[in-house]
Amino acid sequence: MKKIAVLTSGGDAPGMNACLRAVVRTGIYHGLEVYGIMYGYDGMIKGEIHKMESHSVSNIVQRGGTILKSARSNEFRTKEGRQKAYEQIKKHGIEGLVAIGGDGTFTGAKIFFEEFGIPTIGCPGTIDNDIYGTDYTIGFDTAINTALEAIDKIRDTAAAHDRIFFIEVMGRDSGYIAVECGIGGGAEMVMVPETKTTLNEVVEKLKGLRKSKTSSVVVVAEGDEEGSAAEIMEKVKNTIKDDTKDFKVTTLGHIQRGGSPTGKDRMLASRCGMAAVDGLLSGEANCMAGIIHDEIVYTKFEDCISKNKPLNEDTLKLIEILSI
């Protein structure tokens, strides 16, 4: 193998640049030519591929986002689109790929490998931490710290006005961000897709807290079955009907995706990036390089995509205990 390429796809995550940097420099260290593909699979189809040198990734380890840009490609979902992408890959003589992203990125990589046989290794780049085969995903730790900073500030104003705040965090169908923010931010309740929390339970909990607390924070994962934080807040407000309480809602949104990555995310990203290149050179393919118990592990894309990564039961219990 003499030439490899790297791309970032799907939602951006802090630490993607650190991972990209590791891929490029590890490749160069092993004597490879490394190419960057702009705008993910869409750029692969359009041939937006350029050679990268060591200096191409200088001064990016601390930057959020991705210098290769990211996009979702509907055309790559078609056989014709993937055929165009393959022709561009062969035109540049690329023999292996590193795909930084989440399960959507890995799904595309898996299909591409099955159709055209280009060895591909993924790096888990998503703030949601919902990928099977790694303890943590690139960007998760930064997103937690960004959300916690906001929650701490919201708690100050909640306490000052005796308010009940419903705060929505990202995570798609996963409650990892909500759980860790709930514990770290001292939330009175956390609502996640993995466990069913009824509206009645929320109401009874908040009523019970009146005896000991004048303000409360409820953290809601965006995929919760009861709806968005705004919808839940309205339902609770109309049920409690307490004129003495002021109910507010804050949706943190894409602020969680931006910002300089934490030291933990930079280290995770760098290790996964190096492992992806090492994996390609040692014959690994159609899999993700992740870290479990501080050890590099290669997990087949099929398992990353299809297997569930459950929340730790101890953390759910911890929320219940600490919120009394």
KADAPE-V320132 format. One record per residue. N is the residue number from 0. NEAR is the number of other C-alpha atoms within 12 Angstrom. Layout:
n:N near:NEAR
n:N near:NEAR
This chain:
n:0 near:24
n:1 near:21
n:2 near:33
n:3 near:43
n:4 near:49
n:5 near:57
n:6 near:50
n:7 near:50
n:8 near:44
n:9 near:34
n:10 near:35
n:11 near:42
n:12 near:49
n:13 near:51
n:14 near:50
n:15 near:59
n:16 near:47
n:17 near:45
n:18 near:52
n:19 near:60
n:20 near:44
n:21 near:39
n:22 near:50
n:23 near:41
n:24 near:33
n:25 near:33
n:26 near:38
n:27 near:28
n:28 near:17
n:29 near:21
n:30 near:18
n:31 near:29
n:32 near:31
n:33 near:40
n:34 near:39
n:35 near:43
n:36 near:40
n:37 near:30
n:38 near:30
n:39 near:43
n:40 near:50
n:41 near:35
n:42 near:35
n:43 near:44
n:44 near:31
n:45 near:25
n:46 near:25
n:47 near:26
n:48 near:31
n:49 near:25
n:50 near:26
n:51 near:30
n:52 near:24
n:53 near:24
n:54 near:13
n:55 near:24
n:56 near:30
n:57 near:19
n:58 near:15
n:59 near:26
n:60 near:31
n:61 near:31
n:62 near:31
n:63 near:35
n:64 near:38
n:65 near:42
n:66 near:34
n:67 near:39
n:68 near:30
n:69 near:32
n:70 near:26
n:71 near:25
n:72 near:24
n:73 near:19
n:74 near:22
n:75 near:30
n:76 near:24
n:77 near:19
n:78 near:19
n:79 near:16
n:80 near:24
n:81 near:32
n:82 near:24
n:83 near:25
n:84 near:37
n:85 near:34
n:86 near:20
n:87 near:26
n:88 near:36
n:89 near:24
n:90 near:18
n:91 near:26
n:92 near:23
n:93 near:33
n:94 near:33
n:95 near:44
n:96 near:53
n:97 near:56
n:98 near:55
n:99 near:58
n:100 near:54
n:101 near:42
n:102 near:38
n:103 near:35
n:104 near:43
n:105 near:44
n:106 near:32
n:107 near:40
n:108 near:48
n:109 near:34
n:110 near:28
n:111 near:36
n:112 near:31
n:113 near:19
n:114 near:19
n:115 near:23
n:116 near:20
n:117 near:35
n:118 near:38
n:119 near:44
n:120 near:51
n:121 near:61
n:122 near:61
n:123 near:59
n:124 near:55
n:125 near:46
n:126 near:47
n:127 near:43
n:128 near:42
n:129 near:37
n:130 near:46
n:131 near:36
n:132 near:36
n:133 near:38
n:134 near:28
n:135 near:38
n:136 near:50
n:137 near:52
n:138 near:50
n:139 near:47
n:140 near:39
n:141 near:43
n:142 near:44
n:143 near:44
n:144 near:34
n:145 near:34
n:146 near:41
n:147 near:32
n:148 near:20
n:149 near:27
n:150 near:38
n:151 near:24
n:152 near:19
n:153 near:33
n:154 near:33
n:155 near:21
n:156 near:21
n:157 near:29
n:158 near:20
n:159 near:15
n:160 near:19
n:161 near:23
n:162 near:29
n:163 near:43
n:164 near:42
n:165 near:45
n:166 near:45
n:167 near:44
n:168 near:48
n:169 near:41
n:170 near:41
n:171 near:30
n:172 near:29
n:173 near:34
n:174 near:40
n:175 near:45
n:176 near:49
n:177 near:52
n:178 near:44
n:179 near:41
n:180 near:45
n:181 near:42
n:182 near:32
n:183 near:27
n:184 near:34
n:185 near:30
n:186 near:39
n:187 near:40
n:188 near:42
n:189 near:48
n:190 near:46
n:191 near:40
n:192 near:29
n:193 near:29
n:194 near:25
n:195 near:19
n:196 near:24
n:197 near:22
n:198 near:27
n:199 near:19
n:200 near:20
n:201 near:32
n:202 near:29
n:203 near:17
n:204 near:27
n:205 near:36
n:206 near:25
n:207 near:18
n:208 near:21
n:209 near:22
n:210 near:12
n:211 near:14
n:212 near:22
n:213 near:25
n:214 near:32
n:215 near:45
n:216 near:45
n:217 near:48
n:218 near:50
n:219 near:51
n:220 near:44
n:221 near:37
n:222 near:28
n:223 near:32
n:224 near:24
n:225 near:27
n:226 near:25
n:227 near:31
n:228 near:39
n:229 near:28
n:230 near:24
n:231 near:36
n:232 near:34
n:233 near:24
n:234 near:22
n:235 near:33
n:236 near:30
n:237 near:18
n:238 near:19
n:239 near:26
n:240 near:16
n:241 near:17
n:242 near:12
n:243 near:15
n:244 near:25
n:245 near:27
n:246 near:32
n:247 near:30
n:248 near:31
n:249 near:30
n:250 near:28
n:251 near:34
n:252 near:24
n:253 near:22
n:254 near:27
n:255 near:39
n:256 near:37
n:257 near:32
n:258 near:29
n:259 near:30
n:260 near:39
n:261 near:29
n:262 near:22
n:263 near:25
n:264 near:40
n:265 near:35
n:266 near:30
n:267 near:42
n:268 near:47
n:269 near:39
n:270 near:36
n:271 near:46
n:272 near:47
n:273 near:35
n:274 near:37
n:275 near:48
n:276 near:50
n:277 near:35
n:278 near:35
n:279 near:38
n:280 near:27
n:281 near:16
n:282 near:19
n:283 near:27
n:284 near:35
n:285 near:40
n:286 near:43
n:287 near:48
n:288 near:50
n:289 near:41
n:290 near:31
n:291 near:20
n:292 near:11
n:293 near:14
n:294 near:17
n:295 near:27
n:296 near:29
n:297 near:35
n:298 near:31
n:299 near:31
n:300 near:40
n:301 near:28
n:302 near:22
n:303 near:37
n:304 near:29
n:305 near:18
n:306 near:17
n:307 near:19
n:308 near:25
n:309 near:23
n:310 near:26
n:311 near:17
n:312 near:15
n:313 near:14
n:314 near:23
n:315 near:27
n:316 near:19
n:317 near:22
n:318 near:29
n:319 near:21
n:320 near:15
n:321 near:18
n:322 near:26
n:323 near:20
